[in-house]
Structures are given as structure tokens and as C-alpha cells.
């Protein structure tokens, strides 16, 4: 089985998520489902670094706890 982690950005909300690609499909965590339209773009790590506060999904990128 060939699994790969990819980043996606919802077109409607702009929120960035981690997804697991398995073959030609992306696995989705129900807690952070894609936007209502289901439209998204794959993005690079640079998009995450440039994202505004709150754009990273809290389930995919939990805040650090000290």
C-alpha cells in the first residue's frame, strides 16, 4: 500500500488540511470534512507557512501544548 500525506486548501473557506492519498483517492477525516462544495486544491508546505492564523485546520494541525 502506497500512502502519501498531502496538503489541501478548501476553496470556499481557505482552510488547510492534511490528507492521506491512497492510490488515486484522498482519505478524509470526518471532523474536518472538505467545504460544502467539496472543492479544494492541493497546496505545498509553503502555503501552510504563509497561511493566516486560523487557516490551518485545528484537527489536522493541533495547537502545541506546553
N, CA, C and O of each residue as an XYZ file, in Angstrom:
264
protein
N       0.849     -1.167      0.000
C       0.000      0.000      0.000
C       0.904      1.243      0.000
O       1.826      1.345      0.809
N       0.636      2.168     -0.900
C       1.441      3.378     -1.026
C       0.640      4.566     -0.500
O      -0.283      5.035     -1.167
N       0.989      5.058      0.697
C       0.300      6.195      1.303
C       1.206      7.415      1.265
O       2.420      7.306      1.440
N       0.603      8.582      1.033
C       1.341      9.838      0.968
C       0.518     10.915      1.666
O      -0.700     10.969      1.496
N       1.169     11.774      2.451
C       0.494     12.908      3.085
C       0.554     14.095      2.129
O       1.627     14.465      1.652
N      -0.607     14.687      1.854
C      -0.677     15.888      1.020
C      -1.448     16.963      1.769
O      -2.226     16.660      2.674
N      -1.235     18.209      1.395
C      -1.986     19.325      1.965
C      -3.008     19.805      0.950
O      -2.732     19.878     -0.247
N      -4.201     20.134      1.451
C      -5.243     20.694      0.590
C      -5.760     21.990      1.202
O      -5.706     22.185      2.416
N      -6.264     22.876      0.336
C      -6.896     24.115      0.799
C      -8.321     24.121      0.243
O      -8.530     24.021     -0.965
N      -9.306     24.243      1.159
C     -10.708     24.351      0.737
C     -10.884     25.642     -0.049
O     -10.412     26.700      0.367
N     -11.561     25.553     -1.176
C     -11.767     26.752     -1.997
C     -12.705     27.753     -1.339
O     -12.524     28.958     -1.512
N     -13.701     27.291     -0.590
C     -14.656     28.245     -0.006
C     -14.135     28.868      1.289
O     -14.279     30.074      1.490
N     -13.532     28.066      2.170
C     -13.117     28.593      3.471
C     -11.645     28.998      3.510
O     -11.250     29.810      4.347
N     -10.831     28.441      2.611
C      -9.401     28.709      2.633
C      -8.661     27.897      3.666
O      -7.448     28.051      3.805
N      -9.356     27.022      4.407
C      -8.735     26.231      5.463
C      -7.824     25.158      4.862
O      -8.160     24.538      3.853
N      -6.678     24.951      5.490
C      -5.696     23.977      5.023
C      -5.792     22.710      5.870
O      -5.851     22.771      7.098
N      -5.807     21.563      5.192
C      -5.943     20.257      5.834
C      -4.822     19.331      5.396
O      -4.247     19.498      4.320
N      -4.515     18.345      6.250
C      -3.657     17.229      5.859
C      -4.580     16.134      5.350
O      -5.624     15.867      5.944
N      -4.194     15.506      4.258
C      -4.949     14.369      3.728
C      -3.979     13.237      3.438
O      -2.800     13.466      3.171
N      -4.481     12.033      3.492
C      -3.691     10.863      3.122
C      -4.153     10.434      1.734
O      -5.336     10.182      1.506
N      -3.199     10.357      0.816
C      -3.519      9.881     -0.527
C      -3.232      8.385     -0.561
O      -2.143      7.932     -0.209
N      -4.221      7.645     -0.988
C      -4.080      6.202     -1.181
C      -4.450      5.920     -2.628
O      -5.623      5.940     -3.000
N      -3.437      5.657     -3.435
C      -3.689      5.465     -4.864
C      -4.170      6.766     -5.472
O      -3.467      7.775     -5.428
N      -5.372      6.748     -6.042
C      -5.904      7.953     -6.692
C      -7.014      8.618     -5.877
O      -7.794      9.399     -6.421
N      -7.091      8.316     -4.586
C      -8.128      8.945     -3.754
C      -7.505      9.542     -2.501
O      -6.436      9.123     -2.055
N      -8.204     10.538     -1.939
C      -7.767     11.172     -0.696
C      -8.679     10.717      0.432
O      -9.901     10.713      0.289
N      -8.082     10.334      1.554
C      -8.853      9.928      2.729
C      -9.143     11.172      3.561
O      -8.259     12.005      3.767
N     -10.370     11.299      4.036
C     -10.835     12.493      4.722
C     -11.242     12.153      6.149
O     -11.952     11.174      6.379
N     -10.795     12.954      7.102
C     -11.220     12.827      8.489
C     -12.578     13.523      8.611
O     -12.706     14.689      8.236
N     -13.568     12.842      9.117
C     -14.923     13.405      9.210
C     -14.983     14.675     10.054
O     -15.852     15.517      9.828
N     -14.068     14.834     11.033
C     -14.091     16.029     11.884
C     -13.749     17.289     11.089
O     -14.155     18.388     11.466
N     -13.023     17.140     10.016
C     -12.588     18.309      9.250
C     -12.902     18.097      7.782
O     -12.039     18.269      6.922
N     -14.135     17.723      7.499
C     -14.554     17.431      6.142
C     -14.337     18.636      5.235
O     -14.322     19.779      5.693
N     -14.171     18.367      3.953
C     -13.986     19.441      2.980
C     -15.202     20.361      2.972
O     -16.260     20.003      3.487
N     -15.051     21.533      2.392
C     -16.147     22.507      2.369
C     -17.393     21.912      1.703
O     -17.337     20.850      1.084
N     -18.499     22.611      1.844
C     -19.783     22.089      1.372
C     -19.756     21.726     -0.110
O     -20.406     20.768     -0.527
N     -19.014     22.483     -0.899
C     -18.955     22.205     -2.331
C     -18.001     21.062     -2.632
O     -18.053     20.480     -3.716
N     -17.127     20.734     -1.684
C     -16.158     19.676     -1.906
C     -15.000     20.097     -2.793
O     -14.189     19.261     -3.191
N     -14.914     21.380     -3.106
C     -13.861     21.866     -3.991
C     -12.619     22.215     -3.187
O     -12.701     22.893     -2.163
N     -11.471     21.748     -3.656
C     -10.220     22.022     -2.962
C      -9.084     21.995     -3.965
O      -9.231     21.502     -5.084
N      -7.950     22.532     -3.546
C      -6.724     22.491     -4.339
C      -5.643     21.862     -3.486
O      -5.600     22.081     -2.275
N      -4.765     21.080     -4.107
C      -3.584     20.598     -3.394
C      -2.599     21.753     -3.323
O      -2.425     22.488     -4.295
N      -1.954     21.913     -2.171
C      -1.002     23.002     -1.967
C       0.301     22.441     -1.399
O       0.375     21.276     -1.009
N       1.314     23.284     -1.362
C       2.619     22.877     -0.850
C       2.772     23.332      0.593
O       1.923     24.051      1.120
N       3.855     22.911      1.226
C       4.176     23.340      2.593
C       4.271     24.860      2.686
O       3.955     25.436      3.727
N       4.703     25.513      1.612
C       4.834     26.969      1.610
C       3.483     27.636      1.876
O       3.432     28.676      2.532
N       2.402     27.059      1.381
C       1.073     27.626      1.614
C       0.742     27.608      3.100
O       0.121     28.539      3.614
N       1.152     26.561      3.781
C       0.905     26.463      5.223
C       1.732     27.508      5.970
O       1.242     28.146      6.902
N       2.967     27.676      5.562
C       3.841     28.668      6.200
C       3.323     30.085      5.996
O       3.499     30.937      6.867
N       2.683     30.348      4.852
C       2.165     31.678      4.532
C       0.730     31.896      5.009
O       0.195     32.996      4.867
N       0.104     30.869      5.570
C      -1.306     30.955      5.960
C      -1.510     31.924      7.120
O      -0.653     32.073      7.990
N      -2.667     32.577      7.107
C      -3.053     33.441      8.213
C      -3.444     32.577      9.412
O      -3.750     31.394      9.263
N      -3.430     33.174     10.583
C      -3.841     32.472     11.796
C      -5.282     31.994     11.607
O      -6.136     32.752     11.147
N      -5.541     30.768     11.953
C      -6.880     30.209     11.848
C      -7.151     29.494     10.545
O      -8.185     28.841     10.411
N      -6.251     29.597      9.575
C      -6.474     28.904      8.301
C      -6.087     27.439      8.360
O      -6.581     26.642      7.563
N      -5.216     27.067      9.285
C      -4.845     25.660      9.431
C      -5.923     24.954     10.243
O      -6.316     25.430     11.308
N      -6.389     23.844      9.752
C      -7.422     23.060     10.437
C      -6.934     22.671     11.831
O      -5.818     22.174     11.979
N      -7.751     22.890     12.840
C      -7.343     22.593     14.217
C      -7.238     21.100     14.484
O      -6.543     20.702     15.419
N      -7.895     20.267     13.703
C      -7.788     18.822     13.878
C      -6.547     18.266     13.170
O      -5.900     17.345     13.670
N      -6.226     18.828     12.015
C      -5.038     18.379     11.265
C      -3.747     18.927     11.862
O      -2.707     18.269     11.831
N      -3.827     20.144     12.409
C      -2.659     20.821     12.970
C      -3.004     21.312     14.374
O      -3.193     22.511     14.576
N      -3.090     20.394     15.353
C      -3.471     20.815     16.719
C      -2.460     21.787     17.300
O      -1.264     21.682     17.028
N      -2.938     22.737     18.103
C      -2.022     23.678     18.727
C      -1.055     22.964     19.665
O      -1.401     21.968     20.301
N       0.131     23.480     19.734
C       1.148     22.895     20.634
C       0.720     23.131     22.074
O       0.217     24.200     22.422
N       0.927     22.121     22.899
C       0.624     22.262     24.318
C       1.930     22.243     25.098
O       2.816     21.430     24.835
N       2.032     23.129     26.037
C       3.264     23.224     26.843
C       3.081     22.582     28.188
O       4.009     22.567     28.996
